[in-house]
């Protein structure tokens, strides 16, 4: 009896109390862990849904704040363009089921559902949530606003939608009518979207239910007007339950090891907390990094500029834009383009000073900041190293690929960081205007030049469509008897207020703005129509953009067929850089043109770096000596020696030679004696209109003797 009351019962009570307290504590801790995990899951679901809606807003803005969209959808509504470039692209690439273009009253001007153009009322198809958002967009339409995104319930089920005002990316680039239209994109919250949210949230599989269930994770999905669109549900993870199931058998079997078990629980909880902190740290790091190159991204770059601005430190910004990258993407695909960006980022990193901060801003743009200890000379040396590093050939896809970089340099000088970015951007475009593949320090005079250049670009765009560009024709004669054998088609622009604009001015603008392909097609079409019945050949220059354009051969065939121009009388002039950049592809393009019986001439020979191997490799019909060699023949012995060497080389390769820029009788005599087959220049005739050239043939006007 004494044993029972003095030892056994107290021990039982003590052990039971200890085990009960341990069990209660264990239950409490595991319940807290379950609750914390549920809260984390809800936060991740919310963040994934927010990211999906932000991505929709970004996509809507990309396709609505766009010069081409403003021109095609506001100036003149081009339904075919809207279908191909907006509806089809958004459906095929971004998996948007419904795309609408509405007017200021919310009525559908254009509707595409599941990739098919239909007549549809957006409110009927998208529901009340969309209607409220559309009303809000209309109420605030007096000034450009950010896209509106939200949730709505449609007859097809809950969906995400985005509304964005269609406007020009470059204000003033195209005169726009006083109308307002909006781009509406939708994505059903279906299995694909839920799978994406599940992956982004790193949760168990998400489902969309009309009502909330018991024992599940829940996130109420609200429409834009505050109504319920259903519930995102999932089976929450319960790490506490699993922990409890593993621990209880040990609690029963090893009651005396209660403190060791508790210590193990605390250690495990500490490890879980450490893993969570590590995950958060990694997430913050990845948020500031470019996913492709691993460099700091635009957000990190902006934070760095803010830090420098707030610390009153002087700094220099080098703003970099790759030259020729678009051609690589268009020709080899985005996979090769991505590899090229990664390699370029690695090269830039190897050549930046230790104090430099390098970031990729997006696309083919990079930026570098240097602190105020760098002098102008040293900054120039850094820029030169970067240009040289980027310009080294890349071996991708079995052939060398060469790109360049244009760099704009601006110093802070107590300016707001946004002004520094703008100044560097202006200087970068000045570098491109000077021939690319170089660098320029910002100067306030560049602002005026850039404004004038931008206005000329706008005027040139109008001139091409309005027929202000004319084509003139310069004779090319045989050196043997001075008989005209062909003519070269040349573009001329007479500006309504500025008068004649030199091709040396407007051709680079056309190349930089992307107008050169349209201009080249116009010149080819006009020349084929004018010269069809002339008893001579026709030479037309091909710009790099035209040469690498995938539709080149089809465009040429269409022009020849349209005007009945014999292909054997057509000659295209290309420069050495075409052959050097992508020899394999250039060889293929030249071969396709020659199969049409079109002749190929190598223009501006003697100014580049084409080797004998390239001249032997490519099927060329003619070599044109650059005018810079011809103009020095009368007084420069070295020029004559270079000419003689070129003549010998071309004779050995059985390539006829044409000398351009012949302006004097003495030059003509030297070139004839050296063995030139053909001549072109003011000595034989200035460029004239098609009408004057017709008169030459009618009256058989002789060339200079």
C-alpha positions as CSV (number, residue, x, y, z in Angstrom):
1,X,0.0,0.0,0.0
2,X,2.7,2.4,1.0
3,X,4.6,1.5,-2.2
4,X,1.6,2.2,-4.3
5,X,0.8,5.6,-2.9
6,X,4.4,6.8,-2.3
7,X,6.1,5.6,-5.5
8,X,3.9,3.9,-8.1
9,X,1.0,6.3,-8.3
10,X,3.3,9.4,-8.1
11,X,5.5,7.9,-10.8
12,X,2.5,7.0,-12.9
13,X,1.1,10.6,-12.4
14,X,4.5,12.0,-13.1
15,X,5.1,9.9,-16.2
16,X,1.5,10.5,-17.4
17,X,1.8,14.2,-16.8
18,X,5.2,14.3,-18.6
19,X,3.9,12.3,-21.5
20,X,0.6,14.3,-21.6
21,X,2.5,17.6,-21.5
22,X,4.9,16.3,-24.2
23,X,2.0,15.1,-26.3
24,X,0.1,18.3,-25.8
25,X,3.2,20.3,-26.7
26,X,3.8,18.1,-29.8
27,X,0.2,18.5,-30.9
28,X,0.4,22.3,-30.5
29,X,3.7,22.6,-32.4
30,X,2.6,20.4,-35.3
31,X,-0.7,22.3,-35.5
32,X,1.3,25.6,-35.7
33,X,3.5,24.1,-38.5
34,X,0.4,23.0,-40.4
35,X,-1.1,26.5,-40.1
36,X,2.2,28.2,-41.1
37,X,2.4,26.0,-44.2
38,X,-1.2,26.7,-45.1
39,X,-0.5,30.5,-44.9
40,X,2.6,30.1,-47.0
41,X,0.6,28.2,-49.6
42,X,-2.0,30.9,-49.7
43,X,0.7,33.5,-50.2
44,X,2.3,31.6,-53.0
45,X,-1.1,31.1,-54.7
46,X,-1.8,34.8,-54.4
47,X,1.6,35.7,-55.8
48,X,1.3,33.3,-58.7
49,X,-2.2,34.7,-59.6
50,X,-0.8,38.3,-59.3
51,X,2.2,37.3,-61.6
52,X,-0.1,35.8,-64.2
53,X,-2.2,39.0,-64.3
54,X,0.9,41.2,-64.5
55,X,2.0,39.1,-67.4
56,X,-1.3,39.6,-69.1
57,X,-1.0,43.4,-68.5
58,X,2.5,43.4,-70.0
59,X,1.4,41.4,-73.0
60,X,-1.6,43.7,-73.6
61,X,0.6,46.7,-73.4
62,X,3.2,45.3,-75.8
63,X,0.6,44.7,-78.5
64,X,-1.4,47.9,-77.9
65,X,1.3,50.5,-77.2
66,X,2.9,50.0,-80.7
67,X,3.5,52.3,-83.6
68,X,2.3,49.7,-86.2
69,X,-0.8,48.9,-84.1
70,X,-1.6,52.6,-83.9
71,X,-1.2,53.0,-87.6
72,X,-3.1,49.8,-88.6
73,X,-5.9,50.0,-86.0
74,X,-6.5,53.8,-85.6
75,X,-5.5,55.5,-88.8
76,X,-7.0,52.8,-91.0
77,X,-8.5,49.7,-89.5
78,X,-6.8,46.8,-91.2
79,X,-8.7,43.7,-90.2
80,X,-6.3,41.3,-92.0
81,X,-3.4,42.9,-90.2
82,X,-5.3,42.7,-86.9
83,X,-6.0,39.0,-87.4
84,X,-2.4,38.1,-88.3
85,X,-0.3,40.3,-86.1
86,X,-2.6,40.5,-83.0
87,X,-5.4,37.9,-82.8
88,X,-3.5,34.9,-84.4
89,X,-0.2,35.8,-82.6
90,X,-1.9,36.1,-79.2
91,X,-3.8,32.9,-79.7
92,X,-0.9,30.8,-81.1
93,X,2.0,32.2,-79.0
94,X,0.2,33.3,-75.7
95,X,-2.8,31.0,-75.8
96,X,-5.4,33.7,-75.4
97,X,-8.8,32.3,-76.3
98,X,-10.6,35.5,-77.0
99,X,-9.3,38.8,-78.5
100,X,-11.4,41.9,-79.0
101,X,-10.7,45.4,-80.4
102,X,-13.4,47.8,-79.1
103,X,-14.3,51.4,-79.7
104,X,-14.8,54.1,-77.1
105,X,-18.3,52.8,-76.3
106,X,-17.1,49.3,-75.7
107,X,-18.5,47.9,-78.9
108,X,-16.5,45.2,-80.7
109,X,-14.9,46.4,-83.9
110,X,-13.0,43.1,-84.2
111,X,-13.4,39.8,-82.4
112,X,-11.5,36.6,-82.5
113,X,-12.6,33.5,-80.5
114,X,-10.4,30.4,-80.5
115,X,-8.4,31.8,-83.5
116,X,-11.5,32.5,-85.6
117,X,-12.8,35.9,-86.5
118,X,-16.5,36.2,-85.4
119,X,-19.1,38.8,-84.6
120,X,-19.4,39.0,-80.9
121,X,-20.4,41.3,-78.0
122,X,-17.5,41.4,-75.5
123,X,-19.8,42.1,-72.5
124,X,-22.0,39.0,-73.5
125,X,-18.9,36.8,-73.8
126,X,-16.8,38.2,-70.9
127,X,-19.4,39.1,-68.2
128,X,-20.0,41.7,-65.5
129,X,-16.4,41.9,-64.2
130,X,-15.2,42.9,-67.6
131,X,-18.0,45.4,-68.1
132,X,-17.1,47.2,-64.9
133,X,-13.4,47.3,-65.9
134,X,-14.3,48.6,-69.4
135,X,-16.5,51.3,-67.9
136,X,-13.6,52.4,-65.7
137,X,-11.2,52.4,-68.7
138,X,-13.7,54.6,-70.6
139,X,-14.1,57.0,-67.7
140,X,-10.3,57.6,-67.6
141,X,-9.7,57.5,-71.3
142,X,-8.7,61.2,-71.5
143,X,-5.1,60.3,-70.8
144,X,-3.1,57.2,-71.4
145,X,-3.3,54.8,-68.5
146,X,-1.8,51.4,-67.7
147,X,-3.7,48.3,-68.8
148,X,-6.5,47.1,-66.6
149,X,-6.6,43.4,-65.7
150,X,-9.0,41.4,-63.6
151,X,-11.2,38.4,-63.3
152,X,-14.7,37.9,-64.8
153,X,-17.2,35.1,-65.2
154,X,-18.2,34.3,-68.7
155,X,-20.6,31.8,-70.2
156,X,-17.5,29.6,-70.7
157,X,-16.4,29.9,-67.1
158,X,-14.2,32.2,-65.0
159,X,-11.5,34.0,-67.0
160,X,-8.7,36.5,-66.7
161,X,-8.9,39.6,-68.9
162,X,-6.8,42.6,-69.8
163,X,-7.9,45.9,-71.4
164,X,-5.3,48.3,-72.9
165,X,-5.7,51.5,-74.8
166,X,-4.2,51.3,-78.4
167,X,-1.8,54.1,-78.9
168,X,1.6,54.9,-80.5
169,X,4.8,53.9,-78.7
170,X,6.5,56.9,-80.2
171,X,4.3,59.9,-79.7
172,X,4.1,62.0,-82.9
173,X,5.7,59.4,-85.1
174,X,2.4,58.9,-87.0
175,X,-0.5,61.5,-87.1
176,X,-3.4,59.7,-85.3
177,X,-7.2,60.4,-85.6
178,X,-9.2,61.6,-82.6
179,X,-10.6,58.2,-81.9
180,X,-10.0,55.7,-79.2
181,X,-9.8,51.9,-79.4
182,X,-8.9,49.3,-76.9
183,X,-7.3,45.9,-77.0
184,X,-9.1,43.2,-74.9
185,X,-7.4,39.9,-74.3
186,X,-8.8,36.9,-72.3
187,X,-7.5,33.6,-70.9
188,X,-9.9,31.0,-69.5
189,X,-8.9,29.8,-66.1
190,X,-8.8,26.2,-67.3
191,X,-6.5,23.3,-66.7
192,X,-3.5,24.9,-68.5
193,X,-3.7,28.1,-66.5
194,X,-4.2,26.1,-63.3
195,X,-1.2,24.0,-64.1
196,X,0.8,27.1,-64.6
197,X,-0.4,28.6,-61.3
198,X,0.4,25.3,-59.6
199,X,3.9,25.3,-61.0
200,X,4.5,29.0,-60.1
201,X,3.1,28.5,-56.6
202,X,5.0,25.3,-56.0
203,X,1.7,24.0,-54.4
204,X,-0.1,20.7,-54.7
205,X,-2.4,20.7,-57.8
206,X,-4.8,23.6,-57.8
207,X,-8.5,23.2,-58.8
208,X,-11.3,25.8,-59.4
209,X,-14.5,25.0,-57.5
210,X,-17.8,26.9,-57.3
211,X,-17.9,26.5,-53.5
212,X,-15.4,26.1,-50.8
213,X,-14.8,22.6,-49.4
214,X,-13.8,21.3,-46.1
215,X,-10.2,20.3,-45.2
216,X,-8.7,22.1,-48.2
217,X,-6.6,25.2,-48.9
218,X,-8.9,28.0,-50.2
219,X,-8.3,31.2,-52.1
220,X,-11.5,33.1,-53.0
221,X,-11.4,34.3,-56.6
222,X,-13.1,37.7,-56.9
223,X,-14.2,39.3,-60.1
224,X,-13.3,42.9,-61.0
225,X,-16.7,44.1,-59.6
226,X,-16.2,42.3,-56.3
227,X,-18.3,39.2,-56.9
228,X,-17.3,35.6,-56.4
229,X,-15.8,33.8,-59.4
230,X,-15.3,30.6,-57.4
231,X,-12.6,29.2,-55.2
232,X,-9.0,28.1,-55.9
233,X,-8.7,25.0,-53.8
234,X,-5.9,22.5,-53.1
235,X,-5.1,19.8,-50.6
236,X,-2.7,21.5,-48.2
237,X,0.5,19.9,-47.1
238,X,0.5,19.0,-43.4
239,X,4.1,18.6,-42.4
240,X,3.0,18.7,-38.7
241,X,0.8,15.6,-39.2
242,X,3.6,13.6,-40.8
243,X,5.9,14.7,-38.0
244,X,3.3,13.7,-35.4
245,X,2.9,10.2,-37.0
246,X,6.7,9.6,-36.9
247,X,7.0,10.9,-33.3
248,X,4.1,9.2,-31.5
249,X,5.5,5.6,-31.6
250,X,8.8,6.8,-30.2
251,X,6.8,8.7,-27.5
252,X,5.0,5.5,-26.4
253,X,8.1,3.3,-26.6
254,X,10.7,5.6,-25.1
255,X,8.9,7.7,-22.5
256,X,12.1,8.4,-20.7
257,X,13.6,10.0,-23.9
258,X,11.0,12.8,-23.9
259,X,13.5,15.6,-23.8
260,X,15.6,14.1,-26.6
261,X,12.5,13.8,-28.7
262,X,11.6,17.4,-28.0
263,X,15.1,18.5,-28.8
264,X,14.8,16.6,-32.1
265,X,11.5,18.4,-32.9
266,X,13.1,21.8,-32.2
267,X,16.1,20.9,-34.3
268,X,13.8,19.9,-37.2
269,X,11.8,23.1,-36.8
270,X,15.0,25.1,-36.9
271,X,16.1,23.4,-40.1
272,X,12.7,24.0,-41.7
273,X,13.0,27.7,-40.8
274,X,16.5,27.9,-42.1
275,X,15.4,26.3,-45.4
276,X,12.6,28.8,-45.7
277,X,15.0,31.8,-45.1
278,X,17.3,30.3,-47.7
279,X,14.4,30.0,-50.2
280,X,13.4,33.6,-49.6
281,X,17.0,34.8,-50.0
282,X,17.3,32.8,-53.3
283,X,14.0,34.2,-54.5
284,X,15.1,37.8,-53.8
285,X,18.4,37.1,-55.7
286,X,16.6,35.6,-58.7
287,X,14.2,38.6,-58.8
288,X,17.1,40.9,-59.5
289,X,18.8,38.7,-62.1
290,X,18.3,38.2,-65.8
291,X,17.2,34.6,-66.3
292,X,19.0,34.3,-69.6
293,X,22.5,35.7,-69.0
294,X,22.6,35.7,-65.2
295,X,23.5,39.4,-65.2
296,X,21.6,41.9,-63.0
297,X,18.3,42.8,-64.7
298,X,16.6,46.2,-65.3
299,X,15.2,46.3,-61.7
300,X,18.6,45.8,-60.2
301,X,20.1,48.3,-62.6
302,X,17.5,50.9,-61.6
303,X,18.2,50.2,-57.9
304,X,21.9,50.7,-58.5
305,X,21.2,54.1,-60.2
306,X,19.0,55.1,-57.3
307,X,21.7,54.2,-54.8
308,X,24.3,56.2,-56.7
309,X,21.9,59.2,-57.0
310,X,21.0,59.2,-53.3
311,X,24.6,58.9,-52.3
312,X,25.5,62.0,-54.4
313,X,28.3,60.0,-56.1
314,X,29.2,61.0,-59.6
315,X,29.1,58.2,-62.1
316,X,29.2,57.4,-65.8
317,X,26.7,55.4,-67.7
318,X,27.5,53.3,-70.8
319,X,24.3,52.4,-72.6
320,X,24.9,49.6,-75.2
321,X,22.7,48.3,-78.0
322,X,23.9,45.4,-80.2
323,X,24.2,46.0,-84.0
324,X,23.0,43.3,-86.3
325,X,21.4,41.2,-83.6
326,X,17.9,41.4,-85.2
327,X,19.4,39.9,-88.4
328,X,20.8,37.0,-86.4
329,X,17.4,36.3,-84.7
330,X,15.6,36.5,-88.0
331,X,18.0,34.3,-89.8
332,X,19.1,31.7,-87.3
333,X,16.2,31.8,-84.8
334,X,15.8,32.8,-81.2
335,X,17.7,29.8,-79.9
336,X,20.9,31.0,-81.6
337,X,20.0,34.6,-80.6
338,X,19.8,33.6,-76.9
339,X,23.2,31.8,-77.1
340,X,24.6,34.9,-78.7
341,X,23.3,37.1,-75.9
342,X,24.7,34.8,-73.2
343,X,28.2,34.8,-74.9
344,X,28.0,38.6,-75.3
345,X,27.2,39.0,-71.6
346,X,30.2,36.8,-70.7
347,X,32.5,38.8,-72.9
348,X,31.3,42.1,-71.5
349,X,31.8,40.8,-67.9
350,X,35.5,39.9,-68.7
351,X,36.2,43.4,-69.9
352,X,34.5,45.6,-67.2
353,X,36.6,47.2,-64.4
354,X,36.2,45.9,-60.9
355,X,34.1,49.0,-59.9
356,X,31.7,48.6,-62.8
357,X,28.1,47.4,-62.5
358,X,27.0,45.5,-65.7
359,X,23.3,44.7,-66.3
360,X,21.1,43.4,-69.2
361,X,18.2,45.7,-69.6
362,X,16.3,43.4,-71.9
363,X,16.4,42.4,-75.6
364,X,19.8,43.3,-77.0
365,X,20.4,46.2,-74.6
366,X,23.1,46.2,-71.9
367,X,24.2,49.0,-69.5
368,X,27.4,49.6,-67.4
369,X,27.9,52.1,-64.6
370,X,31.4,53.4,-63.6
371,X,32.1,55.5,-60.6
372,X,33.4,59.0,-60.7
373,X,37.1,58.1,-60.5
374,X,37.2,57.3,-64.2
375,X,38.5,59.9,-66.5
376,X,37.1,60.5,-70.0
377,X,40.2,58.9,-71.6
378,X,39.9,55.8,-69.4
379,X,36.1,55.6,-70.1
380,X,37.0,55.7,-73.8
381,X,39.4,52.8,-73.3
382,X,36.8,50.8,-71.5
383,X,34.3,51.4,-74.4
384,X,36.9,50.5,-77.0
385,X,37.6,47.1,-75.2
386,X,33.8,46.4,-75.1
387,X,33.4,47.2,-78.8
388,X,36.3,44.9,-79.7
389,X,35.1,42.1,-77.4
390,X,31.6,42.1,-78.9
391,X,32.9,42.3,-82.5
392,X,34.9,39.1,-82.3
393,X,33.2,36.4,-84.4
394,X,31.0,33.8,-82.8
395,X,31.1,30.1,-83.9
396,X,27.4,29.1,-83.8
397,X,25.6,26.8,-86.1
398,X,28.8,25.8,-87.9
399,X,29.6,29.2,-89.3
400,X,31.0,32.5,-87.9
401,X,28.5,35.1,-86.8
402,X,29.6,38.7,-86.3
403,X,27.7,41.5,-84.6
404,X,28.7,44.9,-83.2
405,X,27.7,47.2,-80.5
406,X,26.9,51.0,-80.4
407,X,27.6,52.6,-77.0
408,X,26.3,55.9,-75.7
409,X,28.1,57.5,-72.8
410,X,26.7,60.1,-70.3
411,X,27.9,61.3,-66.9
412,X,25.6,62.1,-63.9
413,X,26.8,65.7,-63.3
414,X,24.1,66.0,-60.5
415,X,21.4,65.1,-63.0
416,X,18.4,62.9,-62.2
417,X,19.2,59.3,-63.1
418,X,16.4,59.2,-65.7
419,X,18.1,62.2,-67.4
420,X,21.4,60.3,-67.4
421,X,19.7,57.3,-69.1
422,X,18.1,59.6,-71.7
423,X,21.4,61.3,-72.4
424,X,23.2,57.9,-72.8
425,X,20.4,56.7,-75.1
426,X,20.8,59.9,-77.2
427,X,24.5,59.3,-77.5
428,X,24.0,55.7,-78.3
429,X,21.8,56.6,-81.3
430,X,24.4,59.1,-82.3
431,X,26.9,56.2,-82.4
432,X,24.6,54.3,-84.7
433,X,24.2,57.3,-87.0
434,X,28.0,57.5,-87.3
435,X,28.2,54.0,-88.7
436,X,27.6,51.8,-85.6
437,X,30.1,49.6,-83.9
438,X,31.6,52.5,-81.9
439,X,30.9,54.9,-79.0
440,X,29.9,58.5,-78.4
441,X,30.0,60.8,-75.4
442,X,26.7,62.8,-74.9
443,X,26.6,66.3,-76.1
444,X,23.6,68.6,-75.9
445,X,23.9,69.3,-79.6
446,X,22.9,65.6,-80.2
447,X,19.4,66.4,-79.0
448,X,18.8,68.7,-81.9
449,X,20.4,66.3,-84.4
450,X,18.3,63.4,-83.0
451,X,15.1,65.5,-83.3
452,X,15.9,66.5,-86.8
453,X,16.7,62.9,-87.7
454,X,13.5,61.7,-86.2
455,X,11.5,64.2,-88.2
456,X,13.3,63.1,-91.4
457,X,12.4,59.5,-90.6
458,X,8.7,60.5,-90.3
459,X,8.9,62.5,-93.5
460,X,10.6,59.6,-95.3
461,X,7.9,57.2,-94.2
462,X,5.4,59.6,-95.7
463,X,7.5,60.2,-98.8
464,X,7.6,56.5,-99.7
465,X,3.8,56.1,-99.4
466,X,3.1,59.4,-101.0
467,X,5.3,58.8,-104.1
468,X,7.8,61.6,-103.3
469,X,10.7,59.2,-103.9
470,X,11.8,59.1,-107.5
471,X,14.2,56.8,-109.3
472,X,16.8,58.1,-111.7
473,X,19.1,56.1,-114.0
474,X,22.9,56.5,-114.6
475,X,24.4,55.0,-117.7
476,X,27.0,52.2,-117.6
477,X,29.1,51.9,-120.8
478,X,31.5,49.5,-122.4
479,X,35.1,50.6,-122.1
480,X,35.7,49.2,-125.6
481,X,33.4,51.5,-127.6
482,X,31.6,53.7,-125.0
483,X,28.3,52.1,-125.9
484,X,25.7,52.0,-123.1
485,X,25.2,48.4,-121.9
486,X,23.1,49.0,-118.7
487,X,21.8,51.6,-116.3
488,X,21.9,51.8,-112.5
489,X,18.7,52.7,-110.7
490,X,19.3,55.3,-108.0
491,X,16.8,56.8,-105.4
492,X,16.3,60.5,-105.1
493,X,14.1,62.4,-102.6
494,X,12.9,65.9,-103.1
495,X,11.5,67.1,-99.7
496,X,8.5,69.5,-100.0
497,X,10.2,72.1,-97.7
498,X,13.9,71.1,-97.4
499,X,14.5,70.5,-101.1
500,X,16.7,67.7,-102.3
501,X,17.8,65.3,-99.5
502,X,21.1,63.4,-100.3
503,X,20.9,59.6,-100.4
504,X,23.9,59.7,-98.0
505,X,21.4,61.2,-95.5
506,X,18.1,59.4,-96.1
507,X,19.4,55.9,-96.9
508,X,21.1,55.4,-93.4
509,X,17.8,56.7,-91.9
510,X,15.8,54.2,-93.9
511,X,18.2,51.4,-92.8
512,X,18.1,52.3,-89.1
513,X,14.3,52.8,-89.0
514,X,13.4,49.6,-91.0
515,X,12.1,51.5,-94.0
516,X,14.9,50.3,-96.2
517,X,13.1,47.0,-97.2
518,X,9.9,49.0,-98.3
519,X,12.1,51.5,-100.1
520,X,14.1,48.8,-101.8
521,X,10.9,47.1,-103.1
522,X,9.7,50.4,-104.4
523,X,12.9,51.1,-106.3
524,X,13.0,47.6,-107.8
525,X,9.3,47.8,-108.8
526,X,9.7,51.3,-110.3
527,X,12.9,50.4,-112.2
528,X,11.5,47.2,-113.7
529,X,8.4,49.0,-114.9
530,X,10.5,51.8,-116.5
531,X,13.3,49.8,-118.0
532,X,11.3,46.9,-119.3
533,X,11.6,47.9,-123.0
534,X,15.1,49.5,-122.8
535,X,17.7,47.7,-124.9
536,X,20.1,47.6,-121.9
537,X,20.5,45.8,-118.6
538,X,19.3,47.2,-115.2
539,X,21.5,47.3,-112.0
540,X,19.8,47.7,-108.6
541,X,21.4,48.0,-105.2
542,X,20.3,45.5,-102.5
543,X,20.5,46.8,-98.9
544,X,21.6,44.4,-96.2
545,X,18.0,44.2,-94.8
546,X,16.7,43.3,-98.2
547,X,19.5,40.7,-98.9
548,X,18.8,38.9,-95.6
549,X,15.0,39.2,-95.8
550,X,13.4,35.8,-96.1
551,X,11.0,37.0,-98.8
552,X,13.7,38.5,-101.1
553,X,13.5,35.8,-103.8
554,X,9.7,35.8,-103.8
555,X,9.5,39.6,-103.9
556,X,11.9,39.7,-106.9
557,X,10.0,37.0,-108.8
558,X,6.7,38.9,-108.2
559,X,8.2,42.2,-109.4
560,X,9.7,40.6,-112.6
561,X,6.4,38.8,-113.3
562,X,4.3,41.9,-112.6
563,X,6.2,44.0,-115.2
564,X,7.3,41.3,-117.6
565,X,11.0,42.2,-117.0
566,X,13.5,39.6,-118.3
567,X,15.5,38.3,-115.3
568,X,18.7,37.9,-117.4
569,X,18.7,41.7,-117.8
570,X,18.6,42.3,-114.0
571,X,21.7,42.8,-111.9
572,X,21.9,43.1,-108.1
573,X,24.7,44.9,-106.5
574,X,25.9,43.7,-103.0
575,X,28.9,44.7,-100.9
576,X,31.7,42.7,-99.3
577,X,30.1,42.8,-95.8
578,X,27.3,40.5,-97.0
579,X,29.8,37.8,-97.7
580,X,31.8,38.2,-94.6
581,X,29.0,38.2,-92.0
582,X,27.3,34.9,-92.9
583,X,29.1,33.2,-95.8
584,X,27.0,30.0,-95.9
585,X,23.7,31.8,-96.0
586,X,25.0,34.4,-98.4
587,X,26.2,31.6,-100.8
588,X,22.7,30.1,-100.7
589,X,20.9,33.4,-101.4
590,X,23.2,34.2,-104.3
591,X,22.7,30.7,-105.7
592,X,18.9,31.1,-105.6
593,X,19.1,34.5,-107.4
594,X,21.5,33.1,-110.1
595,X,19.1,30.2,-110.8
596,X,16.6,32.9,-111.9
597,X,19.3,34.1,-114.3
598,X,19.9,37.3,-112.3
599,X,23.4,38.6,-112.3
600,X,25.3,39.5,-109.1
601,X,27.9,42.3,-108.9
602,X,30.2,42.9,-105.9
603,X,30.0,46.6,-105.2
604,X,32.5,49.0,-103.5
605,X,35.4,46.5,-104.0
606,X,38.6,47.7,-102.5
607,X,37.2,49.3,-99.3
608,X,36.5,46.1,-97.2
609,X,38.2,42.9,-96.4
610,X,37.0,40.3,-98.9
611,X,39.7,37.7,-99.5
612,X,40.6,35.9,-102.7
613,X,39.0,32.8,-101.2
614,X,35.6,34.6,-101.0
615,X,35.9,35.9,-104.6
616,X,36.6,32.3,-105.7
617,X,33.9,30.8,-103.5
618,X,30.9,33.0,-104.6
619,X,29.3,33.0,-108.0
620,X,29.9,36.6,-109.0
621,X,29.4,38.1,-112.4
622,X,31.0,41.5,-112.0
623,X,33.3,43.5,-109.6
624,X,32.7,47.2,-109.1
625,X,35.8,49.2,-108.1
626,X,34.9,51.8,-105.5
627,X,35.0,55.5,-106.5
628,X,37.5,56.3,-103.7
629,X,40.2,54.4,-105.8
630,X,39.1,56.0,-109.1
631,X,39.2,59.6,-107.9
632,X,42.9,59.5,-106.9
633,X,44.2,57.9,-110.1
634,X,45.4,61.1,-111.8
635,X,47.8,62.1,-109.0
636,X,48.4,59.2,-106.7
637,X,50.8,56.5,-107.8
638,X,49.7,54.2,-105.0
639,X,46.1,54.3,-106.3
640,X,47.3,53.1,-109.7
641,X,49.3,50.3,-108.1
642,X,46.3,49.1,-106.1
643,X,44.1,49.3,-109.3
644,X,46.7,47.3,-111.2
645,X,46.7,44.6,-108.5
646,X,42.9,44.4,-108.4
647,X,42.8,44.1,-112.2
648,X,45.3,41.3,-112.2
649,X,43.4,39.5,-109.5
650,X,40.1,39.8,-111.3
651,X,41.6,38.7,-114.7
652,X,42.9,35.6,-113.0
653,X,39.5,34.9,-111.6
654,X,37.8,35.7,-115.0
655,X,35.7,38.5,-113.4
656,X,34.9,41.6,-115.5
657,X,35.5,45.0,-113.8
658,X,33.4,48.1,-113.7
659,X,34.9,51.4,-112.5
660,X,32.4,53.8,-110.9
661,X,32.9,57.5,-110.2
662,X,34.7,58.2,-113.5
663,X,34.6,62.0,-113.9
664,X,37.5,62.9,-116.2
665,X,39.0,61.9,-119.5
666,X,42.3,61.1,-117.8
667,X,40.7,58.7,-115.4
668,X,38.8,57.0,-118.3
669,X,42.1,56.6,-120.2
670,X,44.0,55.1,-117.2
671,X,41.1,52.7,-116.4
672,X,40.8,51.6,-120.0
673,X,44.5,50.9,-120.3
674,X,44.4,49.0,-117.1
675,X,41.8,46.6,-118.4
676,X,38.5,47.8,-117.0
677,X,35.6,46.3,-119.0
678,X,32.9,48.9,-118.0
679,X,32.7,52.5,-116.9
680,X,30.2,54.6,-114.9
681,X,30.4,58.2,-113.8
682,X,29.6,61.8,-114.6
683,X,32.0,61.7,-117.5
684,X,29.7,59.3,-119.3
685,X,26.4,60.7,-118.0
686,X,24.6,62.0,-115.0
687,X,21.7,60.2,-113.5
688,X,18.5,61.1,-115.4
689,X,14.8,60.4,-115.2
690,X,13.1,57.6,-117.0
691,X,11.6,60.0,-119.5
692,X,15.1,61.4,-120.4
693,X,16.5,57.9,-120.6
694,X,13.7,57.0,-123.0
695,X,14.6,60.0,-125.1
696,X,18.3,58.9,-125.2
697,X,17.3,55.5,-126.7
698,X,14.9,57.1,-129.1
699,X,17.5,59.6,-130.4
700,X,20.4,57.2,-129.9
701,X,22.3,59.9,-127.9
702,X,26.1,58.9,-127.8
703,X,28.1,58.7,-124.7
704,X,31.3,60.8,-124.0
705,X,34.2,59.9,-126.3
